[in-house]
Amino acid sequence: MTHRYQDLIDIFDGCFAGDFNTRLIKGDDEPIYLPADEQAPYHRIVFAHGFYSSGMHEISHWCIAGAARRELVDFGYWYCPDGRDAATQGQFEDVEVKPQALEWMFCVAAGFPFNVSCDNLEGDVEPDRIAFQRRVHAQVMTWLEHGIPPRPTRFIAALQAYYNTPPLTADQFPWPEDL
């Protein structure tokens, strides 16, 4: 199955451009979220370099952000770039659990491979990737059991329709040691 970034743009825009005045944009640099301003009359989720996986990840952050945060550049989130110490890496992982859980669900709905990202290649601490993926897995299981929020549900349904994939089930999300 081919996953083209333009298809992802079309799927996202078809779901959210009207109701949320938000568009997915292929960027040439680092990803960023930009609320509507004098540059554009719509909100922009700019993903990195046309990478499909970057688009999925940035959409997941947008789906987590509430209405007030969607009025702020990069949702007003804290971000510390690669090169984090142990404490800062822990904070980074705490805020990444839910977005990466959604990203995993989006990837399964699109039939696209998912890999957790601890995003600290230059740091002085080696992240425990398996422990982090267990936390992401637990969040996926919680949403599958208790319900996925409305915007991600809408996007998952659109991905499933486009890629002709089945409904999400727990067995589509293997325990990290099974990967």
N, C-alpha and C positions, 0 to 999 in steps of 0.2 A: 504494500500500500504506500502510495506517495503522499507525503505531507508537505504541502507548499505553503509558504507563509501567506500568500495572497488568499488562499482558501480560509486560513485562520482569520484573517482580516475580514473577509466577507461574512463568515459565520458570526464573529463577534458583533460586527456592525449591524447585521441583520437582527440580532437579539437586542442590542442596547442603544444604537444610535438614536432611535426615536424617543423611547421612554426616558433615557438617561443622558441624552445629548453628549454621548461619549463615543469616541472612535479609537480604533486600534491603528497605530501608525508604525511603519517600519522606520527605524532610526539608523543612523550611520555611526553611532557612538554608544555610550553607556545608556541603559534604560532610565526613563524618568516619566513621572506622571505630571502633566501640566493641566491645571484647570482652565476653563475658557477665559480668555483675556483679549487684549487688543490685537494679538497675533492671530487668533482663531476664535470663532464664536462657539466652539464646542470643546469639551474636555478631551485630552489626548493621553492615551496610554502609549508611550513610545517604547518599543522593544528594540533590543540590541541587534544590529547588523542583519536583520532578516532571519534570525535564528528562530525556528519554530518553538524550540524549548524556551527561549527567552520570552516569546509572546505568551506562552502558557503560564510562565511564572509571574509575569507582570499582571496578567488578567487575574490570577489568584489573589494578588495583593489588592487589586481594585475590588474584588468580591468581598474581601474582609473589611475594607474601609467603609465606615458609616458616612452618612450624608455630610456632616461637618468636615470630616477629613478629606472628602472628595472635593472640597473647595480650596485645599492647600497643595502647594507644590510638593510632590512626592508624598502626599497624604500627611505631611508633617511628621513622618516617621523618623526616628533616630536611625542612623546608619553609620557604622564604623567600617571602613574598608578593610580588605585583606591585610593581614599583619597583626591580628588581634592577640592579646594575652589571654590567659585562661579565663579570667573573670569576664572580660569583654566578649569572648567567644561564647560563654554560657548565656550572656544576655542576648547575643545575636541568635542563638539557637532557640531561646525562649520565644522570641518574636517571629521566628520562621516556622514553627510547628504547624500552625493553622494554614498559612499560605501554601506550604509544601504538601500538606494533606490534600488541599483542594487541587493543587497542581497534579498530584498523583491521580486523583479521581478524573480530572480532565484528560490526562494522558490515556488512562484506561478507556475512557469513553471515545477517544479518538484512535485507539489502537496504536498509540505512540509510546516508545520506551520512556520510562521515568527513572531518574537517578536522584536521590537526595543530594543536596549540596550543603556542605558545611562551610564552603567558601572561605577557607583560611590557609591557602597554599603557602603564604609567606610568614605566617604567624610563628610565635615561639612555643606554641602548644599544638600537639597533634590531636585534632578532634576525634572523639569516639563516634565514628560514623554509624556503627551498628546501634549503639545506644540512642543516637539521634533518630535513626530510622524507626526504631521501636516506638519512640514518642510520636512520630508522624503516623505510623501505623495505628497506634491507639486512637489518635484523633479521627482517622478515616473510619475505624470501627464504630466510634461514638456517633459520628454523623450517619453512618449506614443504619445504625440501630435506632437513633432518635430523630432522624430527619436532617436533610441537608438544607441550608438556608436558601431562600428563594432565588437570588441572582445566580448562584452556582447551579442550582437545579435547572434553571432555564438554559444555561450555557451547556450543561451536560446533555440535556435533551437535544439541543441543536447539534452537538458533536455526534451523538449517537445516530441521529437522523442522517447526517451528512455521510458519516463513515460506516453506517449500517452495522453498528455494534450492539450487543445485547445490554439489557439493564445491568447496573452495577450490583455485584454480590460480593460478600466477604472473601470468597475463595479466589477472586481476581487480584487480591492484595496479599501476596505471600509474606509470611513472617520473615523478617530480615535475614535470619540464618538460612532460609530456604532459597535465597536469591543466588 
